[in-house]
Amino acid sequence: MTASLNGKTVIVIGGSSGIGAAVAKAASARGAQVVLAGRRLSAGVDNGVRSEPVDVTDSASLQRLFEAVGRFDHLVYTSGPSVRAKPLSETDLDEAQENFNVKLWGSLRAIQLALPFLDAHGSISLTSGQLGRKFAPGQFIKTGINAATEALGKQLAKELAPRRVNVISPGVIDTPAYAGLAEDQRQAMYAKAGGALPVGRV
């Protein structure tokens, strides 16, 4: 991200940690008015960045967020649960449904309710991941969520034009998203992924 964002308002849902927090920091550095929104946040302003609480599983909570912010230019949705790798036979499907409710349905709720406030030439950015396109044992929940998010992005890019819709698929990044993995599994994954990168690390 190199272009100036002076005069633009960016809402980052899921911005309390990880990729969302990094996006918020970068956008603020380029002049944007940034609104961080998440379950663990309370209303306030810190170092020029505004924070608002929001529950992405609750439409009324999202509506309050957008009404509080008013017109804005860019929506970044990075909310996602920490998913522990398990085979289907050992998975609590109610828990799996809640994972989908946060990452997939949460993004749909946010986009639908944001539209009356989002600039006609604004943008929507979603995040998926490599598991949307590759097999990994025990990761059917992440695979399903990410694949659905990527398909959703393609559809909405046409439906919502001239607003731009992008789905960003980062590689393995050391964020709280992998907190559901055991420590040895997480470190092994980072080592394997890092070994395949030119920089030699995640």
C-alpha positions in Angstrom: 0.0 0.0 0.0 1.8 3.1 -1.2 -0.9 5.6 -2.4 -1.9 8.4 -0.1 -5.1 7.8 1.9 -5.5 11.4 3.0 -9.1 12.3 3.5 -10.2 8.7 3.4 -11.9 6.7 6.2 -11.0 3.0 6.6 -12.9 0.6 8.8 -11.0 -2.5 9.8 -13.2 -5.1 11.3 -11.0 -7.6 13.2 -8.3 -5.0 13.7 -7.4 -5.7 17.3 -4.5 -8.1 16.3 -2.7 -9.8 13.5 -3.2 -8.7 9.9 -6.0 -6.3 10.8 -3.9 -4.4 13.2 -1.1 -4.2 10.7 -3.5 -2.9 8.0 -4.8 -0.3 10.4 -1.3 0.9 11.2 -0.3 1.1 7.5 -3.4 2.9 6.5 -3.0 5.4 9.4 0.6 6.0 8.3 -0.7 7.0 4.9 -3.1 9.6 6.2 -6.3 7.6 6.6 -8.8 8.1 9.3 -8.9 4.6 10.7 -11.6 2.9 12.7 -10.7 -0.3 14.4 -13.7 -2.5 15.2 -13.7 -5.8 17.1 -15.2 -7.7 20.0 -12.3 -7.0 22.3 -12.3 -3.3 21.7 -14.0 -0.5 23.5 -14.9 2.9 22.1 -12.1 5.5 22.2 -9.2 7.1 20.3 -5.6 6.1 20.7 -2.7 7.7 18.8 -5.2 9.0 16.3 -6.9 5.7 15.6 -10.5 5.3 16.7 -11.8 2.1 18.2 -15.4 0.8 18.3 -16.8 -2.4 19.7 -18.6 -4.8 17.3 -19.9 -8.3 17.3 -19.9 -9.6 13.7 -22.5 -12.3 14.6 -25.0 -9.6 15.5 -26.5 -7.4 12.8 -27.7 -4.8 15.3 -24.1 -4.4 16.5 -22.8 -3.9 13.0 -25.5 -1.5 12.2 -24.6 0.6 15.2 -20.9 0.6 14.1 -21.7 1.9 10.6 -24.2 4.5 11.9 -21.5 5.7 14.4 -18.9 6.1 11.7 -21.1 7.4 8.9 -19.9 7.7 5.3 -16.6 5.9 4.7 -14.3 4.8 1.9 -12.8 1.4 2.5 -14.0 -1.7 4.5 -11.4 -4.3 5.5 -12.7 -7.5 7.1 -10.2 -9.7 8.8 -12.3 -11.2 11.6 -11.8 -14.9 11.9 -11.8 -17.6 14.6 -8.9 -19.6 15.8 -9.7 -23.1 14.4 -8.1 -26.2 15.8 -7.2 -28.8 13.2 -9.4 -31.9 13.6 -10.8 -34.6 11.3 -14.6 -34.5 10.6 -15.2 -37.5 12.8 -13.9 -35.6 15.9 -15.4 -32.1 15.1 -18.2 -30.5 17.0 -20.3 -29.2 14.1 -22.0 -26.6 16.3 -18.5 -25.1 16.9 -17.7 -25.4 13.2 -20.9 -23.6 12.4 -19.9 -20.8 14.7 -16.5 -20.5 12.9 -18.4 -20.0 9.6 -20.7 -17.5 11.4 -17.8 -15.3 12.2 -15.6 -15.5 9.1 -18.1 -16.1 6.3 -21.5 -15.0 7.4 -19.9 -12.2 9.5 -18.3 -10.7 6.3 -21.6 -10.9 4.5 -23.5 -9.2 7.3 -20.9 -6.5 7.4 -20.9 -5.9 3.7 -24.7 -5.8 3.4 -25.0 -3.3 6.3 -22.1 -1.2 5.1 -23.4 -0.6 1.6 -25.6 2.5 2.5 -22.5 4.1 4.1 -19.7 3.0 1.7 -18.6 5.4 -1.0 -19.8 4.5 -4.5 -16.2 4.1 -5.6 -14.9 2.6 -2.4 -13.5 -0.8 -1.7 -14.1 -4.0 0.3 -11.2 -6.3 1.2 -11.6 -9.8 2.6 -9.1 -12.3 3.6 -8.9 -16.0 2.8 -5.8 -18.2 2.8 -4.0 -21.0 1.0 -6.2 -23.6 2.6 -9.0 -22.5 0.2 -7.0 -24.1 -2.6 -5.0 -26.9 -1.1 -5.5 -30.0 1.1 -4.3 -30.2 4.7 -5.3 -33.0 7.1 -7.9 -31.9 9.6 -8.4 -28.5 8.1 -11.8 -28.9 6.4 -13.3 -26.0 8.3 -10.6 -23.5 7.2 -10.7 -25.0 3.7 -14.5 -24.6 3.4 -14.5 -21.0 4.8 -11.6 -19.8 2.6 -12.9 -21.4 -0.5 -16.4 -19.9 0.1 -14.8 -16.5 0.8 -12.9 -16.5 -2.5 -16.0 -17.5 -4.5 -18.0 -14.8 -2.7 -15.4 -12.2 -3.6 -15.6 -13.0 -7.3 -19.4 -12.8 -7.3 -19.5 -9.5 -5.3 -16.8 -7.9 -7.4 -19.3 -8.0 -10.3 -22.4 -7.3 -8.3 -21.1 -4.3 -6.4 -19.1 -2.6 -9.1 -17.9 0.2 -9.4 -17.0 -0.6 -5.8 -14.0 -2.8 -5.8 -14.0 -6.2 -4.0 -10.7 -8.0 -3.4 -9.9 -11.2 -1.5 -6.3 -11.3 -0.1 -4.8 -14.7 0.4 -1.8 -14.3 2.6 0.7 -17.1 3.1 1.5 -18.4 6.6 1.9 -15.5 8.9 2.7 -15.6 12.6 -0.6 -14.3 14.0 -3.1 -15.3 16.7 -5.1 -17.0 14.0 -3.0 -20.2 14.6 -3.5 -20.1 18.3 -5.8 -23.2 18.0 -2.8 -25.3 17.0 -0.6 -27.0 19.6 2.7 -25.1 20.1 4.8 -27.9 18.5 2.4 -28.1 15.5 2.5 -24.3 15.1 6.3 -24.1 15.2 6.7 -27.0 12.8 4.3 -25.3 10.4 6.2 -22.0 10.6 9.5 -23.8 10.0 8.2 -25.7 7.0 6.6 -22.7 5.5 9.6 -20.5 6.2 11.9 -23.0 4.6 10.1 -22.7 1.3 10.4 -18.9 1.2 13.3 -16.8 -0.2 13.7 -15.1 3.2 13.9 -18.4 4.9 11.3 -17.6 7.6 7.7 -16.8 8.2 
